[in-house]
Amino acid sequence: MTRKSDPRETRLPIGPGELPDFTPVPRLCQRHDGWTAERQFAFIEALADTGSVKAAAAAVNMSAEGAYYLRRQKGAESFRKAWEVALSLGVQRIEDVAMDRALNGVDVPVYSYGKLVGMRKNYNDRLLMFMLRNRASDRFAEGKPRAMSAMDLTRLDQEKKKWRREWELEQQAARPQVSTQEVRDSIERKIAAVRQRVEADRKREWEALSDETREAWQRFEALKARDLDALKQRGDSADETMPSLPAPIQSDLEEPETGPKIRRLKDEGWE
């Protein structure tokens, strides 16, 4: 069956040399109404003009499903590359059309009682701001910086890791090599400094005590040493036989407080 011609087989002009040359997809059966080489070239050109696969397929009197099927065939590598280039050109044309509509508006018919009485320009401010934010994002970003994309964040993370490794290498190169003996000597110096500070604190506290307190402390140390020597002579362990301190003696005159004290009337002098 012969395919009828389609009046939509008209395209917008495209500049010479903008589309790359490609090798058409080889077909097993050459049909005059199929995806011939001429129709494939025309499809790519229409795709560059319209930016729409459906419109480009209709321009060559074919279906969009057939175009996608052709793209998946073996030997269509060159055709797929030309497809991507043509689609990018079509997207640029769509952006130009959107910018033109945003600046010059769109003619909208005005009806009155079912009759066309005139035309008016309809301007889309939201479309205009959208185009400005995308084409001049550094100046029209709604008063705030443009958010970073996922690719920008990934690249920034990689750069941070690279800078971190470079900084660590620089620090390692600038750090002097220290031997094990030098590390031990440094630790010993720190311990000696701590010991001197502790001894100075003890000396200051001892000097702050009164003579009576010093004599009592020296008496306590002497009695403690005597008792420990006596335990060692008996062969007992000081930790096991050390008696616990006696509980404080409570006077019989004082009544132990086992709970909150209740105030009674006679405590206040009331009879």
C-alpha positions in Angstrom: 0.0 0.0 0.0 1.3 3.4 -1.0 1.6 5.9 1.9 -0.3 9.1 1.2 1.6 12.3 1.3 1.2 14.4 4.4 0.8 18.2 4.2 2.8 18.5 7.4 6.0 17.6 5.5 7.2 21.2 5.8 10.0 22.3 7.9 11.6 25.4 9.2 14.9 26.4 7.5 18.0 25.3 9.3 21.4 26.8 8.9 23.9 25.0 6.7 26.6 23.0 8.4 24.8 22.9 11.8 24.0 19.2 11.6 26.7 16.6 11.5 26.9 14.1 8.6 25.9 10.6 9.6 25.6 7.1 8.2 21.9 6.1 7.8 20.7 3.0 9.6 21.0 0.0 7.2 17.6 -1.6 6.4 17.1 -5.3 5.3 14.1 -4.4 3.1 14.2 -1.2 1.0 10.7 0.2 0.9 9.8 3.5 -0.7 7.4 4.2 2.3 9.9 3.0 5.0 12.8 4.6 6.7 14.9 5.3 3.6 18.2 7.1 3.8 16.5 10.3 2.4 13.8 10.1 5.0 16.3 9.6 7.9 18.2 12.7 6.8 14.9 14.6 6.6 13.9 13.4 10.0 17.1 14.6 11.6 16.7 18.0 10.0 13.1 18.3 11.1 14.1 17.3 14.6 16.7 20.1 14.7 14.0 22.5 13.5 11.2 21.5 15.9 12.9 19.9 18.9 10.0 17.3 19.0 10.4 13.7 17.9 6.7 13.4 17.2 6.6 16.6 15.1 9.8 15.5 13.2 8.4 12.1 12.5 5.1 13.6 11.2 7.2 15.9 9.0 8.5 12.9 7.2 5.2 11.1 7.2 6.3 8.5 9.8 5.4 7.7 13.4 7.3 8.6 16.5 7.3 4.9 17.6 9.0 3.9 14.3 11.7 6.6 14.9 12.5 5.2 18.3 12.5 1.6 16.9 14.9 2.7 14.2 17.1 4.3 16.8 17.5 0.9 18.7 18.5 -1.1 15.6 22.0 -2.5 15.0 24.3 -0.1 13.1 22.4 3.0 14.4 25.3 4.5 16.3 25.9 7.3 13.9 22.2 8.0 13.6 21.9 8.2 17.5 24.7 10.8 17.6 23.1 12.9 15.0 19.8 12.6 16.9 21.3 14.0 20.0 22.9 16.9 18.1 19.6 17.7 16.3 17.7 17.5 19.6 20.0 20.0 21.3 19.5 22.4 18.4 15.8 22.0 18.7 15.9 22.7 22.4 17.8 25.9 21.7 15.1 26.9 19.2 12.4 26.2 21.8 14.2 28.5 24.2 14.3 31.2 21.6 10.5 30.8 21.0 9.9 30.9 24.8 12.0 34.1 25.1 10.2 35.7 22.2 6.8 34.9 23.8 8.0 36.3 27.1 9.1 39.5 25.6 6.5 40.1 22.8 3.6 38.3 24.3 1.0 36.1 22.5 -2.0 37.3 20.5 -5.2 36.1 22.2 -8.6 36.5 20.4 -11.3 38.5 22.1 -14.9 37.4 21.6 -18.1 39.2 22.3 -21.4 37.4 22.1 -19.7 34.6 20.1 -18.2 36.9 17.6 -14.5 37.8 17.2 -14.2 41.5 18.0 -10.4 41.9 18.2 -7.0 40.6 19.5 -5.1 41.5 22.5 -1.5 40.8 23.7 -1.1 38.4 26.6 2.2 38.7 28.5 3.4 36.0 30.8 5.5 37.5 33.5 6.2 34.1 35.1 7.6 32.8 31.8 9.8 36.0 31.6 11.2 35.5 35.1 11.8 31.8 34.3 13.9 32.7 31.3 15.8 35.4 33.1 16.6 33.1 36.0 18.0 30.4 33.7 19.8 32.6 31.2 21.1 35.2 33.7 21.0 33.3 37.0 23.9 35.4 38.4 21.6 38.5 38.3 18.1 37.1 38.6 18.2 34.4 41.2 15.3 35.7 43.4 17.7 37.5 45.7 19.6 34.4 46.7 22.4 32.4 45.2 21.5 29.6 42.8 21.5 26.2 44.5 24.3 23.8 43.5 23.4 20.8 41.4 24.2 17.2 42.4 27.2 17.3 40.0 28.5 20.5 41.5 28.2 19.0 45.0 30.0 15.8 43.9 32.8 17.8 42.3 33.1 20.0 45.4 33.4 16.9 47.7 36.1 15.5 45.5 38.0 18.8 45.6 37.7 18.9 49.4 39.2 15.4 49.7 42.0 16.4 47.3 42.8 19.5 49.3 42.8 17.5 52.5 45.3 15.0 51.1 47.6 17.8 49.9 47.4 19.5 53.3 48.3 16.3 55.1 51.2 15.7 52.9 52.5 19.3 53.4 52.1 18.9 57.2 53.9 15.5 57.1 56.7 17.0 55.1 57.1 20.0 57.4 56.9 17.9 60.6 60.4 17.0 61.9 61.3 13.3 62.2 61.3 12.4 65.9 63.1 9.3 67.2 61.7 6.9 69.9 64.3 8.1 72.5 63.2 11.7 71.9 59.6 10.7 72.5 60.5 9.0 75.8 62.6 11.9 76.9 59.6 14.3 76.2 57.3 12.0 78.2 59.8 11.9 81.1 60.1 15.7 81.1 56.3 16.1 81.2 56.0 13.6 84.1 58.8 15.4 86.0 57.0 18.7 85.5 53.8 17.2 86.9 55.6 15.8 89.9 57.2 19.1 90.6 53.9 20.9 90.4 52.3 18.4 92.8 55.1 18.7 95.3 54.9 22.5 95.1 51.1 22.3 95.8 51.7 20.0 98.8 54.4 22.3 100.2 52.2 25.3 99.8 49.3 23.5 101.6 51.7 22.3 104.4 53.0 25.8 105.0 49.4 27.1 105.2 48.7 24.8 108.2 49.0 25.9 111.8 51.6 24.5 114.2 48.9 22.6 116.1 47.6 21.0 112.9 51.1 20.0 111.9 51.9 18.4 115.2 48.6 16.5 115.1 49.3 15.3 111.6 52.9 14.2 112.5 51.4 12.4 115.6 48.9 10.6 113.3 51.6 9.5 110.9 53.7 8.1 113.8 50.8 6.2 115.3 49.8 4.8 111.9 53.4 3.6 111.2 53.5 2.0 114.7 50.2 0.1 114.1 51.2 -1.1 110.6 54.6 -2.3 112.0 52.8 -4.3 114.7 50.5 -5.9 112.1 53.5 -6.9 109.9 55.2 -8.5 112.9 52.1 -10.6 113.6 52.0 -11.6 109.9 48.5 -10.3 109.3 47.4 -8.3 106.3 46.8 -4.7 107.1 43.9 -4.5 104.7 42.0 -7.5 106.3 42.6 -6.6 110.0 42.4 -2.8 109.8 39.5 -1.9 112.1 36.8 0.4 110.8 36.4 3.8 112.4 33.9 3.7 115.3 30.6 5.3 114.8 30.1 8.7 116.4 28.8 8.4 120.0 25.3 9.8 120.3 24.4 11.6 123.4 21.5 10.1 125.4 20.2 13.7 125.9 19.7 14.1 122.2 16.7 12.5 120.6 17.7 10.9 117.2 15.9 12.4 114.3 14.5 9.6 112.2 12.2 11.7 110.1 10.8 15.2 109.7 10.1 16.9 113.0 6.4 17.7 113.7 5.8 20.9 115.4 3.1 20.7 118.1 1.2 23.4 119.9 3.1 22.9 123.2 6.3 23.5 121.4 5.1 26.9 120.6 4.0 27.6 124.2 0.3 26.9 123.7 -1.5 25.0 126.3 
